Amino acid sequence: MSHSAAAVLRRRALGVGVVVVAVTALGWVLVQETPNVAEASEPSASVERLSLFRIERNKNKNVVRYDVLLDSSGHPLQERPIDAYWRMDAEDGRRRELNAFERSKAYGFSVRERLGKDELVITLNAFPQRPVRVRVEARRAEALVDIAGQGAFLDRIFVQAREGTLPKVEWIDLYGRRAGGTPVHERVTR
């Protein structure tokens, strides 16, 4: 069996379709969606989920959503406090897990630090320069990040990419709100 045929079989066995990757000067990675990924398994019914923010792209209406998961006392879970997953809005709106590559490079995150029972700091794997502080209070979740040089509540990130064999991220836009509710936006290029 040829090397490329073995690689295709290995990807299929792992449930991962063909992945096209582009790394930009900012270290961002854009991934083509992969059709061979199993549907996401929802966390236990006893876990409460609060929306944090989403990543949108110019490619289609599918979005990556980031939620904080709470225990029965209203605190972020110790083991898996954040859940990132696809919402397939360009199709039928179903939920789909990120595949292994998407989790490790493009849309994954790591919990960098816990700041008590209700606060933690995460870093997005593709954009580690902007740590996101997640705060839960009275069953409300907030994602705080620097936007345009000041702290803001992050609502969404938009990725503009040029499609091709290797997609290239042209810029990302950060959208959020200041403490008083004033909208704020920053375009990051480079």
N, CA, C and O of each residue as an XYZ file, in Angstrom:
760
protein
N       0.856     -1.183      0.000
C       0.000      0.000      0.000
C       0.895      1.238      0.000
O       1.889      1.292      0.724
N       0.542      2.215     -0.804
C       1.347      3.438     -0.885
C       1.212      4.251      0.395
O       0.270      4.082      1.169
N       2.179      5.136      0.592
C       2.163      5.998      1.781
C       0.896      6.851      1.827
O       0.280      6.978      2.886
N       0.491      7.448      0.678
C      -0.684      8.316      0.671
C      -1.962      7.522      0.902
O      -2.869      8.011      1.575
N      -2.057      6.300      0.356
C      -3.244      5.477      0.591
C      -3.346      5.103      2.062
O      -4.440      5.100      2.626
N      -2.219      4.788      2.686
C      -2.221      4.454      4.111
C      -2.660      5.644      4.943
O      -3.398      5.492      5.916
N      -2.202      6.837      4.559
C      -2.596      8.047      5.297
C      -4.092      8.287      5.198
O      -4.726      8.649      6.189
N      -4.671      8.089      4.004
C      -6.117      8.271      3.829
C      -6.879      7.280      4.687
O      -7.842      7.652      5.358
N      -6.458      6.016      4.673
C      -7.134      5.005      5.504
C      -7.010      5.340      6.979
O      -7.971      5.172      7.729
N      -5.851      5.808      7.410
C      -5.656      6.164      8.810
C      -6.596      7.312      9.190
O      -7.194      7.285     10.265
N      -6.735      8.326      8.315
C      -7.645      9.436      8.594
C      -9.079      8.953      8.681
O      -9.825      9.373      9.566
N      -9.473      8.070      7.765
C     -10.848      7.555      7.795
C     -11.097      6.748      9.055
O     -12.168      6.847      9.654
N     -10.126      5.955      9.462
C     -10.280      5.150     10.671
C     -10.418      6.030     11.899
O     -11.120      5.679     12.847
N      -9.756      7.163     11.882
C      -9.842      8.091     13.011
C     -11.075      8.971     12.932
O     -11.340      9.741     13.855
N     -11.841      8.872     11.838
C     -13.029      9.705     11.699
C     -12.702     11.120     11.272
O     -13.498     12.032     11.495
N     -11.551     11.318     10.666
C     -11.134     12.651     10.257
C     -11.071     12.679      8.740
O     -10.374     11.863      8.137
N     -11.783     13.599      8.118
C     -11.739     13.741      6.669
C     -10.476     14.456      6.247
O      -9.576     14.673      7.058
N     -10.410     14.811      5.022
C      -9.245     15.508      4.510
C      -9.210     16.911      5.096
O     -10.215     17.621      5.091
N      -8.061     17.298      5.594
C      -7.897     18.586      6.249
C      -6.913     19.420      5.446
O      -5.823     18.955      5.112
N      -7.296     20.646      5.139
C      -6.395     21.575      4.470
C      -6.063     22.665      5.466
O      -6.960     23.221      6.100
N      -4.779     22.979      5.615
C      -4.333     23.884      6.660
C      -3.527     25.021      6.049
O      -2.776     24.833      5.092
N      -3.698     26.185      6.616
C      -2.844     27.316      6.238
C      -2.398     28.014      7.507
O      -3.213     28.288      8.389
N      -1.119     28.301      7.604
C      -0.588     29.022      8.752
C      -0.147     30.388      8.252
O       0.593     30.488      7.273
N      -0.598     31.434      8.921
C      -0.256     32.786      8.496
C       0.867     33.332      9.354
O       1.342     32.671     10.278
N       1.278     34.531      9.041
C       2.341     35.180      9.794
C       1.948     35.397     11.245
O       2.817     35.474     12.113
N       0.659     35.498     11.523
C       0.205     35.672     12.909
C       0.156     34.355     13.664
O      -0.099     34.337     14.868
N       0.397     33.266     12.973
C       0.322     31.976     13.625
C      -1.084     31.412     13.613
O      -1.334     30.388     14.248
N      -2.014     32.050     12.909
C      -3.374     31.547     12.837
C      -3.412     30.361     11.906
O      -2.621     30.267     10.968
N      -4.311     29.481     12.161
C      -4.490     28.317     11.308
C      -5.942     28.290     10.881
O      -6.839     28.454     11.707
N      -6.179     28.085      9.603
C      -7.539     27.957      9.104
C      -7.698     26.556      8.569
O      -6.831     26.052      7.856
N      -8.785     25.938      8.908
C      -9.006     24.550      8.547
C     -10.237     24.443      7.679
O     -11.252     25.079      7.961
N     -10.164     23.655      6.635
C     -11.349     23.305      5.859
C     -12.172     22.351      6.717
O     -11.607     21.522      7.430
N     -13.479     22.454      6.659
C     -14.314     21.556      7.437
C     -14.152     20.129      6.953
O     -13.930     19.884      5.767
N     -14.262     19.207      7.864
C     -14.070     17.813      7.535
C     -15.379     17.070      7.708
O     -15.973     17.130      8.784
N     -15.849     16.369      6.683
C     -17.164     15.756      6.747
C     -17.233     14.454      7.522
O     -18.337     14.020      7.851
N     -16.122     13.808      7.834
C     -16.160     12.478      8.440
C     -16.070     12.494      9.953
O     -15.514     11.568     10.544
N     -16.596     13.512     10.587
C     -16.496     13.623     12.037
C     -17.830     13.270     12.666
O     -18.882     13.709     12.199
N     -17.784     12.480     13.722
C     -19.006     12.050     14.402
C     -19.720     13.244     15.024
O     -19.098     14.252     15.359
N     -21.014     13.117     15.171
C     -21.792     14.163     15.825
C     -21.343     14.314     17.272
O     -20.892     13.354     17.896
N     -21.468     15.495     17.784
C     -21.015     15.789     19.135
C     -21.900     15.114     20.163
O     -23.107     14.959     19.975
N     -21.276     14.723     21.236
C     -22.049     14.199     22.342
C     -22.249     15.333     23.331
O     -21.292     15.972     23.770
N     -23.487     15.570     23.670
C     -23.796     16.638     24.609
C     -23.320     16.232     26.003
O     -23.397     15.059     26.370
N     -22.827     17.200     26.781
C     -22.494     16.884     28.170
C     -23.739     16.431     28.925
O     -24.862     16.603     28.452
N     -23.533     15.871     30.065
C     -24.608     15.341     30.891
C     -25.739     16.349     31.073
O     -25.517     17.559     31.085
N     -26.942     15.832     31.212
C     -28.117     16.697     31.384
C     -28.029     17.534     32.660
O     -28.675     18.578     32.751
N     -27.243     17.097     33.645
C     -27.125     17.852     34.893
C     -26.166     19.033     34.768
O     -26.020     19.815     35.707
N     -25.517     19.165     33.620
C     -24.577     20.263     33.391
C     -25.316     21.412     32.708
O     -26.012     21.220     31.712
N     -25.148     22.600     33.265
C     -25.739     23.794     32.658
C     -24.701     24.431     31.729
O     -23.508     24.429     32.032
N     -25.154     24.968     30.610
C     -24.271     25.542     29.598
C     -24.631     27.019     29.404
O     -25.800     27.359     29.223
N     -23.615     27.894     29.443
C     -23.812     29.317     29.190
C     -22.924     29.734     28.025
O     -21.746     29.380     27.985
N     -23.474     30.472     27.092
C     -22.738     30.915     25.914
C     -21.692     31.962     26.289
O     -21.966     32.878     27.063
N     -20.478     31.812     25.723
C     -19.406     32.792     25.938
C     -19.210     33.664     24.701
O     -19.425     34.874     24.756
N     -18.805     33.057     23.590
C     -18.571     33.789     22.343
C     -18.551     32.782     21.206
O     -18.653     31.574     21.418
N     -18.414     33.315     19.974
C     -18.400     32.449     18.799
C     -17.368     32.945     17.798
O     -16.960     34.106     17.817
N     -16.957     32.028     16.920
C     -16.085     32.384     15.807
C     -16.869     32.156     14.524
O     -17.364     31.059     14.266
N     -16.971     33.218     13.725
C     -17.644     33.160     12.419
C     -16.579     33.273     11.341
O     -15.484     33.776     11.591
N     -16.900     32.806     10.143
C     -15.965     32.882      9.030
C     -16.680     33.355      7.778
O     -17.902     33.240      7.678
N     -15.932     33.885      6.824
C     -16.538     34.327      5.571
C     -16.889     33.141      4.675
O     -17.627     33.307      3.704
N     -16.386     31.968      4.975
C     -16.596     30.794      4.116
C     -18.057     30.378      4.047
O     -18.577     30.118      2.962
N     -18.725     30.312      5.202
C     -20.132     29.926      5.263
C     -20.698     30.333      6.623
O     -20.021     30.998      7.407
N     -21.920     29.940      6.894
C     -22.598     30.352      8.128
C     -22.301     29.451      9.330
O     -22.766     29.744     10.431
N     -21.546     28.371      9.154
C     -21.200     27.513     10.287
C     -20.328     28.303     11.261
O     -19.462     29.068     10.837
N     -20.548     28.123     12.543
C     -19.797     28.855     13.563
C     -19.235     27.884     14.595
O     -19.780     26.805     14.826
N     -18.137     28.298     15.205
C     -17.603     27.565     16.352
C     -18.066     28.312     17.585
O     -17.809     29.508     17.725
N     -18.743     27.619     18.473
C     -19.281     28.224     19.695
C     -18.441     27.797     20.889
O     -17.942     26.673     20.945
N     -18.296     28.701     21.833
C     -17.584     28.426     23.078
C     -18.568     28.671     24.221
O     -19.098     29.771     24.373
N     -18.801     27.642     25.011
C     -19.713     27.728     26.150
C     -18.947     27.377     27.420
O     -17.986     26.608     27.384
N     -19.378     27.943     28.534
C     -18.855     27.517     29.829
C     -19.853     26.517     30.389
O     -21.064     26.714     30.281
N     -19.348     25.442     30.986
C     -20.187     24.388     31.551
C     -20.177     24.509     33.067
O     -19.117     24.570     33.690
N     -21.378     24.543     33.658
C     -21.518     24.741     35.102
C     -21.992     23.467     35.791
O     -22.744     22.674     35.226
N     -21.534     23.297     37.017
C     -22.038     22.192     37.835
C     -23.364     22.616     38.471
O     -23.853     23.715     38.211
N     -23.937     21.760     39.289
C     -25.253     22.048     39.887
C     -25.227     23.240     40.839
O     -26.276     23.803     41.150
N     -24.029     23.634     41.310
C     -23.896     24.799     42.188
C     -23.670     26.095     41.414
O     -23.585     27.168     42.012
N     -23.573     26.000     40.085
C     -23.398     27.201     39.275
C     -21.953     27.617     39.072
O     -21.693     28.749     38.664
N     -20.997     26.723     39.350
C     -19.569     27.006     39.158
C     -19.063     26.263     37.928
O     -19.568     25.187     37.607
N     -18.066     26.825     37.230
C     -17.497     26.096     36.087
C     -16.980     24.725     36.515
O     -16.376     24.576     37.577
N     -17.227     23.734     35.673
C     -16.754     22.382     35.961
C     -15.247     22.373     36.147
O     -14.536     23.126     35.481
N     -14.761     21.546     37.029
C     -13.317     21.420     37.239
C     -12.653     20.707     36.070
O     -11.602     21.139     35.596
N     -13.254     19.626     35.605
C     -12.623     18.776     34.585
C     -12.711     19.361     33.179
O     -11.729     19.326     32.437
N     -13.850     19.889     32.809
C     -14.068     20.409     31.447
C     -14.918     21.673     31.535
O     -16.117     21.625     31.263
N     -14.315     22.807     31.913
C     -15.118     24.011     32.134
C     -15.613     24.691     30.859
O     -16.619     25.399     30.890
N     -14.920     24.485     29.740
C     -15.280     25.138     28.480
C     -15.535     24.064     27.429
O     -14.829     23.057     27.366
N     -16.549     24.293     26.610
C     -16.872     23.379     25.514
C     -16.855     24.180     24.216
O     -17.579     25.165     24.079
N     -16.023     23.752     23.261
C     -15.972     24.375     21.936
C     -16.483     23.347     20.931
O     -16.077     22.186     20.959
N     -17.381     23.785     20.038
C     -18.009     22.856     19.096
C     -18.542     23.641     17.907
O     -18.732     24.855     17.983
N     -18.779     22.939     16.817
C     -19.400     23.537     15.636
C     -20.911     23.600     15.803
O     -21.520     22.673     16.338
N     -21.504     24.673     15.354
C     -22.952     24.757     15.129
C     -23.068     24.878     13.611
O     -22.662     25.885     13.031
N     -23.624     23.849     12.974
C     -23.628     23.742     11.515
C     -24.819     24.514     10.927
O     -25.735     23.920     10.359
N     -24.790     25.840     11.073
C     -25.895     26.693     10.642
C     -26.046     26.761      9.125
O     -27.136     27.066      8.640
N     -24.987     26.488      8.361
C     -25.093     26.485      6.895
C     -25.813     25.231      6.411
O     -26.215     25.146      5.251
N     -25.973     24.268      7.297
C     -26.635     23.020      6.936
C     -27.971     22.938      7.672
O     -28.947     23.579      7.284
N     -27.999     22.149      8.729
C     -29.257     21.932      9.438
C     -29.231     22.413     10.886
O     -30.163     22.133     11.640
N     -28.188     23.128     11.286
C     -28.121     23.673     12.637
C     -27.654     22.696     13.695
O     -27.619     23.039     14.876
N     -27.296     21.485     13.296
C     -26.874     20.487     14.291
C     -25.538     20.882     14.923
O     -24.808     21.731     14.413
N     -25.259     20.255     16.011
C     -24.003     20.424     16.743
C     -23.029     19.350     16.259
O     -23.427     18.210     16.021
N     -21.746     19.719     16.112
C     -20.722     18.753     15.731
C     -19.453     19.047     16.522
O     -19.043     20.201     16.642
N     -18.840     18.012     17.054
C     -17.582     18.172     17.783
C     -16.489     18.673     16.852
O     -16.519     18.406     15.651
N     -15.539     19.388     17.397
C     -14.326     19.715     16.666
C     -13.542     18.419     16.501
O     -13.541     17.576     17.398
N     -12.874     18.254     15.359
C     -12.041     17.067     15.217
C     -10.711     17.310     15.938
O     -10.468     18.405     16.445
N      -9.866     16.303     15.981
C      -8.610     16.389     16.739
C      -7.729     17.532     16.245
O      -7.141     18.247     17.057
N      -7.628     17.714     14.954
C      -6.792     18.792     14.425
C      -7.387     20.156     14.785
O      -6.660     21.054     15.211
N      -8.695     20.317     14.618
C      -9.341     21.592     14.950
C      -9.146     21.920     16.424
O      -8.913     23.077     16.774
N      -9.238     20.903     17.303
C      -9.033     21.120     18.739
C      -7.591     21.516     19.044
O      -7.353     22.372     19.896
N      -6.632     20.905     18.360
C      -5.236     21.161     18.710
C      -4.688     22.438     18.067
O      -3.785     23.058     18.628
N      -5.205     22.842     16.919
C      -4.626     23.984     16.209
C      -5.588     25.156     16.026
O      -5.375     26.230     16.590
N      -6.620     24.955     15.258
C      -7.428     26.072     14.776
C      -8.376     26.656     15.814
O      -8.369     27.867     16.036
N      -9.185     25.829     16.449
C     -10.249     26.340     17.316
C     -10.150     25.862     18.756
O     -11.012     26.173     19.578
N      -9.118     25.120     19.058
C      -8.946     24.610     20.413
C      -8.479     25.695     21.371
O      -8.216     26.828     20.968
N      -8.384     25.341     22.613
C      -7.993     26.274     23.666
C      -7.348     25.483     24.787
O      -7.420     24.255     24.823
N      -6.728     26.190     25.682
C      -6.239     25.552     26.901
C      -6.605     26.443     28.075
O      -6.637     27.669     27.965
N      -6.881     25.797     29.202
C      -7.138     26.541     30.437
C      -5.765     26.864     31.002
O      -5.028     25.977     31.431
N      -5.438     28.135     30.996
C      -4.112     28.574     31.428
C      -4.018     28.714     32.936
O      -2.992     28.403     33.541
N      -5.108     29.188     33.537
C      -5.053     29.471     34.971
C      -6.470     29.506     35.530
O      -7.403     29.951     34.862
N      -6.619     29.034     36.756
C      -7.881     29.168     37.480
C      -7.700     30.256     38.518
O      -6.710     30.276     39.249
N      -8.676     31.172     38.577
C      -8.588     32.305     39.494
C      -9.683     32.208     40.559
O     -10.327     33.207     40.880
N      -9.887     31.050     41.087
C     -10.946     30.820     42.052
C     -12.014     29.927     41.453
O     -11.828     29.370     40.371
N     -13.139     29.786     42.154
C     -14.195     28.873     41.704
C     -14.916     29.360     40.451
O     -15.417     28.545     39.676
N     -14.978     30.670     40.240
C     -15.809     31.213     39.173
C     -15.055     31.979     38.085
O     -15.679     32.623     37.242
N     -13.735     31.919     38.093
C     -12.956     32.606     37.063
C     -11.814     31.722     36.597
O     -11.210     30.981     37.373
N     -11.535     31.827     35.290
C     -10.391     31.137     34.721
C      -9.901     31.906     33.517
O     -10.613     32.753     32.977
N      -8.691     31.612     33.096
C      -8.104     32.245     31.922
C      -7.842     31.152     30.899
O      -7.215     30.137     31.203
N      -8.333     31.372     29.674
C      -8.065     30.429     28.595
C      -7.265     31.137     27.504
O      -7.309     32.361     27.378
N      -6.545     30.357     26.730
C      -5.890     30.889     25.545
C      -6.374     30.075     24.356
O      -6.439     28.847     24.414
N      -6.710     30.770     23.284
C      -7.099     30.118     22.041
C      -5.819     29.669     21.346
O      -4.884     30.456     21.199
N      -5.770     28.425     20.923
C      -4.545     27.878     20.345
C      -4.054     28.662     19.131
O      -2.846     28.809     18.943
N      -4.966     29.163     18.309
C      -4.573     29.891     17.106
C      -4.320     31.379     17.363
O      -3.870     32.085     16.461
N      -4.599     31.865     18.571
C      -4.438     33.290     18.872
C      -4.042     33.465     20.339
O      -4.752     34.131     21.093
N      -2.917     32.873     20.752
C      -2.545     32.879     22.169
C      -2.126     34.248     22.700
O      -2.003     34.428     23.912
N      -1.903     35.220     21.801
C      -1.485     36.555     22.236
C      -2.562     37.273     23.032
O      -2.264     38.226     23.752
N      -3.818     36.829     22.915
C      -4.923     37.488     23.617
C      -5.598     36.497     24.564
O      -6.573     35.852     24.180
N      -5.103     36.366     25.778
C      -5.790     35.490     26.734
C      -7.221     35.977     26.981
O      -7.496     37.176     26.939
N      -8.109     35.047     27.235
C      -9.519     35.349     27.487
C      -9.813     34.980     28.938
O      -9.614     33.839     29.355
N     -10.286     35.955     29.692
C     -10.658     35.715     31.093
C     -12.144     35.386     31.131
O     -12.976     36.187     30.705
N     -12.469     34.221     31.634
C     -13.858     33.757     31.718
C     -14.325     33.936     33.154
O     -13.694     33.460     34.098
N     -15.451     34.638     33.295
C     -15.993     34.911     34.627
C     -17.459     34.503     34.660
O     -18.221     34.816     33.746
N     -17.846     33.803     35.720
C     -19.236     33.401     35.913
C     -19.719     34.022     37.213
O     -19.087     33.898     38.263
N     -20.870     34.701     37.110
C     -21.467     35.307     38.298
C     -22.978     35.235     38.164
O     -23.539     35.664     37.156
N     -23.631     34.696     39.174
C     -25.094     34.580     39.178
C     -25.606     33.921     37.886
O     -26.562     34.386     37.266
N     -24.949     32.845     37.512
C     -25.306     32.064     36.316
C     -25.294     32.900     35.029
O     -26.068     32.653     34.104
N     -24.403     33.887     34.994
C     -24.124     34.662     33.776
C     -22.645     34.510     33.489
O     -21.819     34.585     34.399
N     -22.306     34.297     32.224
C     -20.902     34.102     31.842
C     -20.430     35.271     30.994
O     -21.179     35.806     30.176
N     -19.173     35.660     31.201
C     -18.563     36.732     30.429
C     -17.176     36.288     29.997
O     -16.449     35.637     30.747
N     -16.825     36.655     28.767
C     -15.480     36.432     28.245
C     -14.841     37.801     28.081
O     -15.286     38.599     27.256
N     -13.810     38.076     28.851
C     -13.159     39.385     28.823
C     -11.823     39.279     28.101
O     -11.042     38.358     28.344
N     -11.569     40.238     27.205
C     -10.347     40.248     26.410
C     -10.021     41.697     26.040
O     -10.903     42.555     26.045
N      -8.774     41.961     25.724
C      -8.408     43.294     25.238
C      -8.858     43.440     23.789
O      -8.502     42.627     22.936
N      -9.643     44.479     23.519
C     -10.063     44.826     22.161
C      -9.749     46.301     21.977
O     -10.199     47.142     22.756
N      -8.984     46.609     20.955
C      -8.580     47.990     20.663
C      -7.896     48.633     21.873
O      -8.107     49.810     22.166
N      -7.082     47.852     22.563
C      -6.271     48.384     23.652
C      -6.940     48.520     25.001
O      -6.323     49.009     25.946
N      -8.208     48.092     25.114
C      -8.914     48.188     26.397
C      -9.675     46.900     26.664
O     -10.026     46.170     25.737
N      -9.926     46.628     27.932
C     -10.700     45.454     28.304
C     -12.132     45.559     27.801
O     -12.750     46.622     27.860
N     -12.654     44.432     27.301
C     -14.020     44.412     26.774
C     -14.594     43.007     26.929
O     -13.870     42.034     27.138
N     -15.912     42.935     26.819
C     -16.610     41.654     26.826
C     -16.657     41.156     25.388
O     -17.233     41.813     24.521
N     -16.057     40.004     25.132
C     -15.983     39.451     23.785
C     -17.308     38.805     23.400
O     -17.831     37.966     24.134
N     -17.853     39.199     22.240
C     -19.074     38.595     21.712
C     -18.761     37.603     20.601
O     -19.267     36.481     20.587
N     -17.902     38.047     19.655
C     -17.604     37.173     18.526
C     -16.291     37.561     17.878
O     -15.784     38.671     18.043
N     -15.761     36.605     17.136
C     -14.565     36.794     16.320
C     -14.966     36.426     14.898
O     -15.614     35.404     14.673
N     -14.580     37.260     13.945
C     -14.862     36.969     12.539
C     -13.533     36.755     11.823
O     -12.623     37.576     11.940
N     -13.420     35.654     11.082
C     -12.203     35.332     10.343
C     -12.464     35.538      8.857
O     -13.350     34.902      8.285
N     -11.697     36.423      8.233
C     -11.761     36.645      6.791
C     -10.593     35.897      6.170
O      -9.435     36.156      6.498
N     -10.900     34.970      5.272
C      -9.848     34.177      4.640
C     -10.089     34.097      3.147
O     -11.222     34.153      2.667
N      -8.993     33.966      2.435
C      -9.061     33.763      0.994
C      -8.995     32.253      0.768
O      -8.054     31.587      1.197
N     -10.004     31.733      0.091
C     -10.079     30.297     -0.162
C      -9.097     29.897     -1.244
O      -8.700     30.711     -2.077
N      -8.719     28.655     -1.220
C      -7.818     28.089     -2.206
C      -7.344     26.752     -1.695
O      -7.853     26.242     -0.697
N      -6.378     26.188     -2.372
C      -5.837     24.916     -1.920
C      -5.377     25.036     -0.481
O      -5.647     24.159      0.339
N      -4.683     26.119     -0.175
C      -4.314     26.434      1.203
C      -4.960     27.767      1.552
O      -4.444     28.813      1.159
N      -6.085     27.759      2.286
C      -6.732     29.024      2.651
C      -5.765     29.918      3.422
O      -4.914     29.434      4.168
N      -5.908     31.220      3.232
C      -5.027     32.179      3.893
C      -5.872     33.179      4.673
O      -6.746     33.839      4.111
N      -5.605     33.283      5.965
C      -6.304     34.255      6.798
C      -5.801     35.642      6.434
O      -4.604     35.919      6.503
N      -6.733     36.515      6.042
C      -6.371     37.888      5.694
C      -6.447     38.803      6.908
O      -5.590     39.666      7.097
N      -7.466     38.616      7.723
C      -7.592     39.374      8.971
C      -8.614     38.680      9.863
O      -9.361     37.801      9.434
N      -8.615     39.112     11.122
C      -9.694     38.722     12.024
C     -10.241     39.996     12.644
O      -9.506     40.954     12.883
N     -11.527     39.992     12.896
C     -12.188     41.101     13.578
C     -12.657     40.612     14.941
O     -13.269     39.550     15.053
N     -12.368     41.386     15.966
C     -12.856     41.118     17.322
C     -14.003     42.086     17.588
O     -13.864     43.293     17.394
N     -15.128     41.551     18.029
C     -16.299     42.379     18.352
C     -16.670     42.153     19.809
O     -16.712     41.017     20.280
N     -16.937     43.236     20.511
C     -17.328     43.125     21.901
C     -18.012     44.387     22.382
O     -18.466     45.214     21.592
N     -18.077     44.518     23.721
C     -18.732     45.655     24.366
C     -17.887     46.122     25.541
O     -17.288     45.311     26.248
N     -17.844     47.412     25.742
C     -17.221     47.978     26.940
C     -18.158     47.750     28.122
O     -19.292     47.307     27.938
N     -17.701     48.041     29.306
C     -18.502     47.818     30.518
C     -19.845     48.535     30.455
O     -20.835     48.000     30.954
N     -19.917     49.706     29.869
C     -21.175     50.448     29.775
C     -22.069     50.000     28.632
O     -23.162     50.540     28.459
N     -21.624     49.015     27.841
C     -22.429     48.520     26.731
C     -22.040     49.078     25.373
O     -22.592     48.654     24.358
N     -21.099     50.023     25.330
C     -20.672     50.608     24.065
C     -19.969     49.551     23.211
O     -19.036     48.900     23.680
N     -20.411     49.373     21.958
C     -19.748     48.388     21.097
C     -18.295     48.768     20.800
O     -17.957     49.949     20.717
N     -17.453     47.764     20.643
C     -16.050     47.980     20.316
C     -15.632     46.940     19.286
O     -16.118     45.809     19.290
N     -14.720     47.344     18.401
C     -14.281     46.480     17.311
C     -12.786     46.699     17.079
O     -12.284     47.815     17.212
N     -12.092     45.633     16.735
C     -10.690     45.748     16.351
C     -10.405     44.771     15.225
O     -10.767     43.597     15.304
N      -9.757     45.259     14.179
C      -9.297     44.389     13.089
C      -7.826     44.090     13.318
O      -7.013     44.997     13.498
N      -7.501     42.819     13.309
C      -6.118     42.387     13.527
C      -5.591     41.800     12.218
O      -6.107     40.807     11.705
N      -4.547     42.445     11.696
C      -3.875     41.963     10.488
C      -2.404     41.825     10.841
O      -1.972     42.231     11.920
N      -1.644     41.253      9.928
C      -0.196     41.175     10.113
C       0.320     39.848      9.653
O       1.522     39.593      9.730
